[in-house]
Amino acid sequence: MPGISSLDEIREKPSLRVLPNPALDDFQLLLNGKAVQEGELSIFNLEGKEVLFERIAGFKVNVPRKTLPSGLYLLRYTCGHHYYTEKLLLR
């Protein structure tokens, strides 16, 4: 059974954070671990419709709000065979 063998593995655990959340305007994605590679960001509304798609790279990415109306969204960042999800509330 695989397990964590060192503190480095804990520090390198891939993660995605969205700041600020809730957001009034543009927001940032903070990536770490294996997530810090070139990938694709998709934003979905609560009806499941993709409302924004961007190719991104780096550990700190600014995402413009553009014309997204206020509401709750689901972000999906895909990097290779891995994907990460996070909720976002736009006010």
Biopython code that builds the backbone (N, CA, C, O; Angstrom):
import numpy as np
from Bio.PDB.StructureBuilder import StructureBuilder

atoms = [
    (1, "MET", "N", (0.843, -1.184, 0.000)),
    (1, "MET", "CA", (0.000, 0.000, 0.000)),
    (1, "MET", "C", (0.885, 1.243, 0.000)),
    (1, "MET", "O", (1.713, 1.404, 0.897)),
    (2, "PRO", "N", (0.727, 2.130, -0.996)),
    (2, "PRO", "CA", (1.574, 3.316, -1.046)),
    (2, "PRO", "C", (1.237, 4.282, 0.074)),
    (2, "PRO", "O", (0.088, 4.395, 0.502)),
    (3, "GLY", "N", (2.258, 4.969, 0.531)),
    (3, "GLY", "CA", (2.064, 5.944, 1.593)),
    (3, "GLY", "C", (3.029, 7.092, 1.415)),
    (3, "GLY", "O", (3.793, 7.133, 0.451)),
    (4, "ILE", "N", (2.992, 8.006, 2.331)),
    (4, "ILE", "CA", (3.897, 9.147, 2.304)),
    (4, "ILE", "C", (5.179, 8.724, 3.000)),
    (4, "ILE", "O", (5.151, 8.264, 4.142)),
    (5, "SER", "N", (6.315, 8.882, 2.304)),
    (5, "SER", "CA", (7.580, 8.432, 2.866)),
    (5, "SER", "C", (8.458, 9.568, 3.372)),
    (5, "SER", "O", (9.490, 9.310, 3.991)),
    (6, "SER", "N", (8.073, 10.824, 3.124)),
    (6, "SER", "CA", (8.893, 11.930, 3.609)),
    (6, "SER", "C", (8.070, 13.208, 3.691)),
    (6, "SER", "O", (6.981, 13.310, 3.126)),
    (7, "LEU", "N", (8.628, 14.188, 4.419)),
    (7, "LEU", "CA", (7.968, 15.493, 4.502)),
    (7, "LEU", "C", (7.955, 16.194, 3.156)),
    (7, "LEU", "O", (7.059, 16.992, 2.881)),
    (8, "ASP", "N", (8.954, 15.900, 2.301)),
    (8, "ASP", "CA", (8.973, 16.507, 0.967)),
    (8, "ASP", "C", (7.741, 16.122, 0.168)),
    (8, "ASP", "O", (7.222, 16.936, -0.596)),
    (9, "GLU", "N", (7.262, 14.890, 0.332)),
    (9, "GLU", "CA", (6.063, 14.470, -0.394)),
    (9, "GLU", "C", (4.846, 15.240, 0.079)),
    (9, "GLU", "O", (3.956, 15.536, -0.718)),
    (10, "ILE", "N", (4.789, 15.570, 1.364)),
    (10, "ILE", "CA", (3.668, 16.367, 1.874)),
    (10, "ILE", "C", (3.728, 17.764, 1.283)),
    (10, "ILE", "O", (2.715, 18.298, 0.832)),
    (11, "ARG", "N", (4.924, 18.360, 1.285)),
    (11, "ARG", "CA", (5.081, 19.704, 0.735)),
    (11, "ARG", "C", (4.789, 19.738, -0.763)),
    (11, "ARG", "O", (4.290, 20.740, -1.275)),
    (12, "GLU", "N", (5.095, 18.655, -1.463)),
    (12, "GLU", "CA", (4.929, 18.610, -2.909)),
    (12, "GLU", "C", (3.557, 18.115, -3.343)),
    (12, "GLU", "O", (3.307, 17.952, -4.537)),
    (13, "LYS", "N", (2.669, 17.874, -2.387)),
    (13, "LYS", "CA", (1.336, 17.411, -2.762)),
    (13, "LYS", "C", (0.689, 18.454, -3.670)),
    (13, "LYS", "O", (0.555, 19.615, -3.283)),
    (14, "PRO", "N", (0.294, 18.052, -4.859)),
    (14, "PRO", "CA", (-0.302, 19.011, -5.795)),
    (14, "PRO", "C", (-1.554, 19.654, -5.213)),
    (14, "PRO", "O", (-2.373, 18.994, -4.572)),
    (15, "SER", "N", (-1.683, 20.949, -5.450)),
    (15, "SER", "CA", (-2.893, 21.616, -4.997)),
    (15, "SER", "C", (-3.183, 22.826, -5.873)),
    (15, "SER", "O", (-2.313, 23.344, -6.573)),
    (16, "LEU", "N", (-4.416, 23.248, -5.810)),
    (16, "LEU", "CA", (-4.909, 24.411, -6.541)),
    (16, "LEU", "C", (-5.674, 25.267, -5.542)),
    (16, "LEU", "O", (-6.562, 24.775, -4.845)),
    (17, "ARG", "N", (-5.329, 26.543, -5.474)),
    (17, "ARG", "CA", (-6.063, 27.496, -4.629)),
    (17, "ARG", "C", (-6.497, 28.665, -5.496)),
    (17, "ARG", "O", (-5.830, 29.022, -6.467)),
    (18, "VAL", "N", (-7.625, 29.252, -5.129)),
    (18, "VAL", "CA", (-8.161, 30.416, -5.834)),
    (18, "VAL", "C", (-8.239, 31.565, -4.836)),
    (18, "VAL", "O", (-8.838, 31.432, -3.769)),
    (19, "LEU", "N", (-7.625, 32.700, -5.192)),
    (19, "LEU", "CA", (-7.623, 33.869, -4.313)),
    (19, "LEU", "C", (-7.941, 35.120, -5.112)),
    (19, "LEU", "O", (-7.479, 35.212, -6.250)),
    (20, "PRO", "N", (-8.673, 36.066, -4.621)),
    (20, "PRO", "CA", (-9.546, 35.899, -3.459)),
    (20, "PRO", "C", (-10.759, 35.061, -3.830)),
    (20, "PRO", "O", (-11.111, 34.932, -5.002)),
    (21, "ASN", "N", (-11.367, 34.515, -2.845)),
    (21, "ASN", "CA", (-12.567, 33.700, -3.062)),
    (21, "ASN", "C", (-13.477, 33.877, -1.856)),
    (21, "ASN", "O", (-13.193, 33.323, -0.794)),
    (22, "PRO", "N", (-14.544, 34.620, -1.987)),
    (22, "PRO", "CA", (-15.189, 35.150, -3.190)),
    (22, "PRO", "C", (-14.387, 36.302, -3.804)),
    (22, "PRO", "O", (-13.614, 36.977, -3.124)),
    (23, "ALA", "N", (-14.594, 36.507, -5.106)),
    (23, "ALA", "CA", (-13.885, 37.541, -5.852)),
    (23, "ALA", "C", (-14.871, 38.558, -6.415)),
    (23, "ALA", "O", (-15.986, 38.220, -6.811)),
    (24, "LEU", "N", (-14.428, 39.810, -6.438)),
    (24, "LEU", "CA", (-15.226, 40.873, -7.044)),
    (24, "LEU", "C", (-14.804, 41.121, -8.483)),
    (24, "LEU", "O", (-15.601, 41.564, -9.310)),
    (25, "ASP", "N", (-13.530, 40.827, -8.773)),
    (25, "ASP", "CA", (-12.986, 41.129, -10.093)),
    (25, "ASP", "C", (-12.064, 39.987, -10.501)),
    (25, "ASP", "O", (-12.416, 38.821, -10.318)),
    (26, "ASP", "N", (-10.902, 40.293, -11.045)),
    (26, "ASP", "CA", (-9.965, 39.249, -11.442)),
    (26, "ASP", "C", (-9.542, 38.441, -10.218)),
    (26, "ASP", "O", (-9.647, 38.913, -9.087)),
    (27, "PHE", "N", (-9.067, 37.222, -10.453)),
    (27, "PHE", "CA", (-8.631, 36.357, -9.359)),
    (27, "PHE", "C", (-7.368, 35.637, -9.772)),
    (27, "PHE", "O", (-6.983, 35.663, -10.941)),
    (28, "GLN", "N", (-6.722, 34.993, -8.815)),
    (28, "GLN", "CA", (-5.473, 34.292, -9.076)),
    (28, "GLN", "C", (-5.614, 32.817, -8.768)),
    (28, "GLN", "O", (-6.334, 32.421, -7.851)),
    (29, "LEU", "N", (-4.908, 32.004, -9.556)),
    (29, "LEU", "CA", (-4.762, 30.589, -9.267)),
    (29, "LEU", "C", (-3.369, 30.397, -8.704)),
    (29, "LEU", "O", (-2.387, 30.872, -9.275)),
    (30, "LEU", "N", (-3.287, 29.702, -7.586)),
    (30, "LEU", "CA", (-2.004, 29.360, -6.990)),
    (30, "LEU", "C", (-1.854, 27.852, -7.081)),
    (30, "LEU", "O", (-2.672, 27.105, -6.544)),
    (31, "LEU", "N", (-0.813, 27.410, -7.759)),
    (31, "LEU", "CA", (-0.578, 25.989, -7.988)),
    (31, "LEU", "C", (0.715, 25.578, -7.309)),
    (31, "LEU", "O", (1.653, 26.370, -7.220)),
    (32, "ASN", "N", (0.768, 24.331, -6.826)),
    (32, "ASN", "CA", (2.030, 23.825, -6.318)),
    (32, "ASN", "C", (2.145, 22.346, -6.616)),
    (32, "ASN", "O", (1.182, 21.709, -7.044)),
    (33, "GLY", "N", (3.329, 21.805, -6.386)),
    (33, "GLY", "CA", (3.569, 20.394, -6.634)),
    (33, "GLY", "C", (3.508, 20.080, -8.115)),
    (33, "GLY", "O", (3.944, 20.882, -8.941)),
    (34, "LYS", "N", (2.975, 18.931, -8.454)),
    (34, "LYS", "CA", (2.898, 18.483, -9.845)),
    (34, "LYS", "C", (1.969, 19.355, -10.679)),
    (34, "LYS", "O", (2.001, 19.299, -11.909)),
    (35, "ALA", "N", (1.146, 20.157, -10.019)),
    (35, "ALA", "CA", (0.208, 21.009, -10.749)),
    (35, "ALA", "C", (0.909, 22.159, -11.460)),
    (35, "ALA", "O", (0.329, 22.770, -12.357)),
    (36, "VAL", "N", (2.169, 22.470, -11.069)),
    (36, "VAL", "CA", (2.865, 23.607, -11.654)),
    (36, "VAL", "C", (3.497, 23.196, -12.979)),
    (36, "VAL", "O", (4.701, 22.953, -13.063)),
    (37, "GLN", "N", (2.692, 23.128, -13.969)),
    (37, "GLN", "CA", (3.124, 22.825, -15.328)),
    (37, "GLN", "C", (2.170, 23.532, -16.262)),
    (37, "GLN", "O", (1.180, 24.126, -15.833)),
    (38, "GLU", "N", (2.476, 23.463, -17.533)),
    (38, "GLU", "CA", (1.550, 24.019, -18.508)),
    (38, "GLU", "C", (0.276, 23.184, -18.480)),
    (38, "GLU", "O", (0.331, 21.954, -18.504)),
    (39, "GLY", "N", (-0.861, 23.850, -18.430)),
    (39, "GLY", "CA", (-2.119, 23.118, -18.365)),
    (39, "GLY", "C", (-3.264, 23.915, -18.934)),
    (39, "GLY", "O", (-3.067, 24.950, -19.569)),
    (40, "GLU", "N", (-4.456, 23.426, -18.701)),
    (40, "GLU", "CA", (-5.663, 24.057, -19.227)),
    (40, "GLU", "C", (-6.627, 24.352, -18.088)),
    (40, "GLU", "O", (-6.865, 23.512, -17.221)),
    (41, "LEU", "N", (-7.172, 25.552, -18.105)),
    (41, "LEU", "CA", (-8.156, 25.968, -17.118)),
    (41, "LEU", "C", (-9.510, 26.062, -17.790)),
    (41, "LEU", "O", (-9.669, 26.745, -18.802)),
    (42, "SER", "N", (-10.478, 25.375, -17.223)),
    (42, "SER", "CA", (-11.869, 25.471, -17.678)),
    (42, "SER", "C", (-12.706, 25.963, -16.512)),
    (42, "SER", "O", (-12.529, 25.514, -15.379)),
    (43, "ILE", "N", (-13.615, 26.885, -16.786)),
    (43, "ILE", "CA", (-14.543, 27.373, -15.768)),
    (43, "ILE", "C", (-15.947, 27.039, -16.233)),
    (43, "ILE", "O", (-16.334, 27.352, -17.360)),
    (44, "PHE", "N", (-16.711, 26.396, -15.349)),
    (44, "PHE", "CA", (-18.072, 25.951, -15.653)),
    (44, "PHE", "C", (-19.062, 26.667, -14.756)),
    (44, "PHE", "O", (-18.784, 26.907, -13.581)),
    (45, "ASN", "N", (-20.228, 27.014, -15.314)),
    (45, "ASN", "CA", (-21.304, 27.551, -14.473)),
    (45, "ASN", "C", (-22.044, 26.366, -13.834)),
    (45, "ASN", "O", (-21.697, 25.211, -14.080)),
    (46, "LEU", "N", (-23.040, 26.649, -13.035)),
    (46, "LEU", "CA", (-23.744, 25.576, -12.326)),
    (46, "LEU", "C", (-24.619, 24.726, -13.232)),
    (46, "LEU", "O", (-25.116, 23.683, -12.808)),
    (47, "GLU", "N", (-24.813, 25.150, -14.461)),
    (47, "GLU", "CA", (-25.549, 24.340, -15.434)),
    (47, "GLU", "C", (-24.618, 23.369, -16.159)),
    (47, "GLU", "O", (-25.071, 22.570, -16.979)),
    (48, "GLY", "N", (-23.318, 23.438, -15.860)),
    (48, "GLY", "CA", (-22.351, 22.556, -16.489)),
    (48, "GLY", "C", (-21.788, 23.076, -17.799)),
    (48, "GLY", "O", (-21.047, 22.366, -18.479)),
    (49, "LYS", "N", (-22.130, 24.308, -18.162)),
    (49, "LYS", "CA", (-21.654, 24.900, -19.410)),
    (49, "LYS", "C", (-20.273, 25.519, -19.188)),
    (49, "LYS", "O", (-20.074, 26.274, -18.236)),
    (50, "GLU", "N", (-19.317, 25.195, -20.072)),
    (50, "GLU", "CA", (-17.992, 25.800, -19.992)),
    (50, "GLU", "C", (-18.101, 27.254, -20.442)),
    (50, "GLU", "O", (-18.485, 27.533, -21.578)),
    (51, "VAL", "N", (-17.757, 28.184, -19.537)),
    (51, "VAL", "CA", (-17.904, 29.605, -19.835)),
    (51, "VAL", "C", (-16.566, 30.294, -20.080)),
    (51, "VAL", "O", (-16.533, 31.429, -20.555)),
    (52, "LEU", "N", (-15.458, 29.618, -19.759)),
    (52, "LEU", "CA", (-14.143, 30.184, -20.004)),
    (52, "LEU", "C", (-13.144, 29.047, -20.154)),
    (52, "LEU", "O", (-13.202, 28.060, -19.419)),
    (53, "PHE", "N", (-12.226, 29.186, -21.108)),
    (53, "PHE", "CA", (-11.164, 28.203, -21.314)),
    (53, "PHE", "C", (-9.880, 28.956, -21.611)),
    (53, "PHE", "O", (-9.863, 29.849, -22.458)),
    (54, "GLU", "N", (-8.799, 28.601, -20.917)),
    (54, "GLU", "CA", (-7.499, 29.228, -21.167)),
    (54, "GLU", "C", (-6.398, 28.209, -20.947)),
    (54, "GLU", "O", (-6.496, 27.351, -20.070)),
    (55, "ARG", "N", (-5.347, 28.311, -21.753)),
    (55, "ARG", "CA", (-4.127, 27.542, -21.509)),
    (55, "ARG", "C", (-3.258, 28.402, -20.604)),
    (55, "ARG", "O", (-3.052, 29.585, -20.875)),
    (56, "ILE", "N", (-2.749, 27.809, -19.528)),
    (56, "ILE", "CA", (-1.982, 28.584, -18.562)),
    (56, "ILE", "C", (-0.709, 27.836, -18.189)),
    (56, "ILE", "O", (-0.601, 26.628, -18.401)),
    (57, "ALA", "N", (0.260, 28.575, -17.626)),
    (57, "ALA", "CA", (1.517, 27.991, -17.152)),
    (57, "ALA", "C", (2.026, 28.836, -15.990)),
    (57, "ALA", "O", (1.830, 30.051, -15.964)),
    (58, "GLY", "N", (2.674, 28.193, -15.038)),
    (58, "GLY", "CA", (3.251, 28.899, -13.905)),
    (58, "GLY", "C", (2.581, 28.525, -12.610)),
    (58, "GLY", "O", (1.561, 27.837, -12.598)),
    (59, "PHE", "N", (3.167, 28.988, -11.504)),
    (59, "PHE", "CA", (2.614, 28.648, -10.197)),
    (59, "PHE", "C", (1.652, 29.697, -9.673)),
    (59, "PHE", "O", (0.910, 29.438, -8.725)),
    (60, "LYS", "N", (1.653, 30.892, -10.280)),
    (60, "LYS", "CA", (0.745, 31.961, -9.873)),
    (60, "LYS", "C", (0.211, 32.598, -11.149)),
    (60, "LYS", "O", (0.956, 33.242, -11.888)),
    (61, "VAL", "N", (-1.079, 32.417, -11.404)),
    (61, "VAL", "CA", (-1.661, 32.851, -12.670)),
    (61, "VAL", "C", (-2.820, 33.802, -12.393)),
    (61, "VAL", "O", (-3.735, 33.471, -11.639)),
    (62, "ASN", "N", (-2.778, 34.984, -13.005)),
    (62, "ASN", "CA", (-3.890, 35.925, -12.914)),
    (62, "ASN", "C", (-4.936, 35.550, -13.958)),
    (62, "ASN", "O", (-4.609, 35.331, -15.125)),
    (63, "VAL", "N", (-6.190, 35.477, -13.533)),
    (63, "VAL", "CA", (-7.280, 35.129, -14.438)),
    (63, "VAL", "C", (-8.244, 36.309, -14.484)),
    (63, "VAL", "O", (-8.814, 36.685, -13.460)),
    (64, "PRO", "N", (-8.431, 36.893, -15.663)),
    (64, "PRO", "CA", (-9.379, 38.016, -15.773)),
    (64, "PRO", "C", (-10.819, 37.531, -15.679)),
    (64, "PRO", "O", (-11.176, 36.487, -16.224)),
    (65, "ARG", "N", (-11.629, 38.301, -14.985)),
    (65, "ARG", "CA", (-13.043, 37.947, -14.838)),
    (65, "ARG", "C", (-13.783, 38.060, -16.162)),
    (65, "ARG", "O", (-14.759, 37.351, -16.404)),
    (66, "LYS", "N", (-13.307, 38.961, -17.017)),
    (66, "LYS", "CA", (-13.925, 39.216, -18.315)),
    (66, "LYS", "C", (-15.405, 39.552, -18.131)),
    (66, "LYS", "O", (-15.731, 40.501, -17.418)),
    (67, "THR", "N", (-16.290, 38.805, -18.748)),
    (67, "THR", "CA", (-17.721, 39.132, -18.700)),
    (67, "THR", "C", (-18.509, 38.122, -17.876)),
    (67, "THR", "O", (-19.724, 38.007, -18.039)),
    (68, "LEU", "N", (-17.835, 37.391, -16.997)),
    (68, "LEU", "CA", (-18.544, 36.397, -16.187)),
    (68, "LEU", "C", (-19.476, 37.095, -15.196)),
    (68, "LEU", "O", (-19.027, 37.948, -14.430)),
    (69, "PRO", "N", (-20.749, 36.750, -15.199)),
    (69, "PRO", "CA", (-21.678, 37.354, -14.240)),
    (69, "PRO", "C", (-21.449, 36.804, -12.836)),
    (69, "PRO", "O", (-20.781, 35.784, -12.662)),
    (70, "SER", "N", (-21.998, 37.476, -11.852)),
    (70, "SER", "CA", (-21.918, 37.007, -10.470)),
    (70, "SER", "C", (-22.541, 35.627, -10.360)),
    (70, "SER", "O", (-23.523, 35.321, -11.037)),
    (71, "GLY", "N", (-21.962, 34.800, -9.503)),
    (71, "GLY", "CA", (-22.501, 33.464, -9.313)),
    (71, "GLY", "C", (-21.434, 32.492, -8.842)),
    (71, "GLY", "O", (-20.288, 32.874, -8.609)),
    (72, "LEU", "N", (-21.817, 31.249, -8.707)),
    (72, "LEU", "CA", (-20.929, 30.176, -8.266)),
    (72, "LEU", "C", (-20.437, 29.411, -9.493)),
    (72, "LEU", "O", (-21.219, 29.089, -10.387)),
    (73, "TYR", "N", (-19.142, 29.124, -9.527)),
    (73, "TYR", "CA", (-18.519, 28.442, -10.653)),
    (73, "TYR", "C", (-17.649, 27.296, -10.158)),
    (73, "TYR", "O", (-17.242, 27.260, -8.997)),
    (74, "LEU", "N", (-17.376, 26.376, -11.047)),
    (74, "LEU", "CA", (-16.462, 25.278, -10.778)),
    (74, "LEU", "C", (-15.274, 25.435, -11.718)),
    (74, "LEU", "O", (-15.437, 25.499, -12.936)),
    (75, "LEU", "N", (-14.065, 25.495, -11.134)),
    (75, "LEU", "CA", (-12.850, 25.594, -11.921)),
    (75, "LEU", "C", (-12.238, 24.214, -12.040)),
    (75, "LEU", "O", (-12.206, 23.457, -11.070)),
    (76, "ARG", "N", (-11.752, 23.885, -13.231)),
    (76, "ARG", "CA", (-11.039, 22.621, -13.420)),
    (76, "ARG", "C", (-9.733, 22.933, -14.131)),
    (76, "ARG", "O", (-9.724, 23.474, -15.237)),
    (77, "TYR", "N", (-8.629, 22.582, -13.477)),
    (77, "TYR", "CA", (-7.304, 22.748, -14.051)),
    (77, "TYR", "C", (-6.804, 21.365, -14.424)),
    (77, "TYR", "O", (-6.719, 20.486, -13.567)),
    (78, "THR", "N", (-6.475, 21.162, -15.689)),
    (78, "THR", "CA", (-6.013, 19.873, -16.184)),
    (78, "THR", "C", (-4.559, 19.995, -16.592)),
    (78, "THR", "O", (-4.174, 20.907, -17.325)),
    (79, "CYS", "N", (-3.754, 19.053, -16.100)),
    (79, "CYS", "CA", (-2.329, 19.038, -16.388)),
    (79, "CYS", "C", (-1.929, 17.589, -16.644)),
    (79, "CYS", "O", (-1.810, 16.795, -15.712)),
    (80, "GLY", "N", (-1.726, 17.258, -17.901)),
    (80, "GLY", "CA", (-1.414, 15.869, -18.230)),
    (80, "GLY", "C", (-2.598, 14.977, -17.902)),
    (80, "GLY", "O", (-3.715, 15.227, -18.354)),
    (81, "HIS", "N", (-2.354, 13.939, -17.118)),
    (81, "HIS", "CA", (-3.417, 13.012, -16.721)),
    (81, "HIS", "C", (-4.035, 13.388, -15.372)),
    (81, "HIS", "O", (-4.863, 12.645, -14.843)),
    (82, "HIS", "N", (-3.644, 14.522, -14.821)),
    (82, "HIS", "CA", (-4.142, 14.956, -13.524)),
    (82, "HIS", "C", (-5.093, 16.128, -13.700)),
    (82, "HIS", "O", (-4.943, 16.934, -14.619)),
    (83, "TYR", "N", (-6.076, 16.213, -12.804)),
    (83, "TYR", "CA", (-6.933, 17.392, -12.810)),
    (83, "TYR", "C", (-7.258, 17.790, -11.379)),
    (83, "TYR", "O", (-7.288, 16.960, -10.470)),
    (84, "TYR", "N", (-7.499, 19.074, -11.206)),
    (84, "TYR", "CA", (-7.756, 19.662, -9.898)),
    (84, "TYR", "C", (-8.993, 20.533, -10.034)),
    (84, "TYR", "O", (-9.170, 21.211, -11.046)),
    (85, "THR", "N", (-9.842, 20.518, -9.027)),
    (85, "THR", "CA", (-11.065, 21.323, -9.078)),
    (85, "THR", "C", (-11.161, 22.208, -7.853)),
    (85, "THR", "O", (-10.623, 21.897, -6.790)),
    (86, "GLU", "N", (-11.850, 23.307, -8.025)),
    (86, "GLU", "CA", (-12.065, 24.254, -6.932)),
    (86, "GLU", "C", (-13.328, 25.047, -7.239)),
    (86, "GLU", "O", (-13.648, 25.284, -8.404)),
    (87, "LYS", "N", (-14.033, 25.449, -6.214)),
    (87, "LYS", "CA", (-15.214, 26.319, -6.388)),
    (87, "LYS", "C", (-14.760, 27.765, -6.378)),
    (87, "LYS", "O", (-13.757, 28.110, -5.753)),
    (88, "LEU", "N", (-15.512, 28.612, -7.079)),
    (88, "LEU", "CA", (-15.253, 30.048, -7.111)),
    (88, "LEU", "C", (-16.569, 30.788, -7.039)),
    (88, "LEU", "O", (-17.502, 30.490, -7.784)),
    (89, "LEU", "N", (-16.641, 31.745, -6.149)),
    (89, "LEU", "CA", (-17.823, 32.602, -6.048)),
    (89, "LEU", "C", (-17.441, 33.985, -6.554)),
    (89, "LEU", "O", (-16.533, 34.624, -6.022)),
    (90, "LEU", "N", (-18.147, 34.443, -7.593)),
    (90, "LEU", "CA", (-17.957, 35.788, -8.114)),
    (90, "LEU", "C", (-19.115, 36.656, -7.644)),
    (90, "LEU", "O", (-20.281, 36.293, -7.800)),
    (91, "ARG", "N", (-18.783, 37.795, -7.074)),
    (91, "ARG", "CA", (-19.824, 38.709, -6.567)),
    (91, "ARG", "C", (-20.054, 39.857, -7.527)),
    (91, "ARG", "O", (-20.891, 40.721, -7.266)),
]
sb = StructureBuilder()
sb.init_structure("model")
sb.init_model(0)
sb.init_chain("A")
sb.init_seg("    ")
for serial, (resi, resn, name, xyz) in enumerate(atoms, 1):
    if name == "N":
        sb.init_residue(resn, " ", resi, " ")
    sb.init_atom(name, np.array(xyz, "f"), 0.0, 1.0, " ", f" {name:<3s}", serial, name[0])
structure = sb.get_structure()
